[in-house]
Amino acid sequence: QVQLVESGGGLVQAGGSLRLACAASGRTFSNYDMGWFRQAPGKEREFVAAIRWSGINTYYTDSVKGRFTISRDNAKNTVYLQMNSLKPEDTAVYYCAARGGRRSSGIDVINTYDYWGQGTQVTVSS
């Protein structure tokens, strides 16, 4: 089992920044790909960003490229999402997720993830 706890959400004005963190406990963190997903009211949960277990490769949905950066610190068992130039459409509950097995594909696919955090609210005012 892997337990994930997100933090860092809050209320920010458009153009501002937030840094989300996801602390993992349980099994060996460095064996897991890590992803960030979000869910806005009335919408389905969607992929935001992911990072491979090695930390070498990162992936982003088009709408956040150039604004968000995912990173991980395997020594601290933590993955981060730095969010800059925030827009009102970024408002959502943000979830951290982990998937094991060092799979080669589908890193942006929700149902390939095995463990989920409880989510943290991000609200961007206009």
Buried (B, 14 or more C-beta within 10 A) or exposed (E): EBEBBBBBBEEBEEEBEBBBBBBBEEBEBEBBBBBBBBBBEEEEBBBBBBBBBEBEEBBBBEEBEEBBBBBBEBEEBBBBBBBBEBBEEBBBBBBBBBBBEEEEEEBBEBEBBBBBBEBBEBBBEE
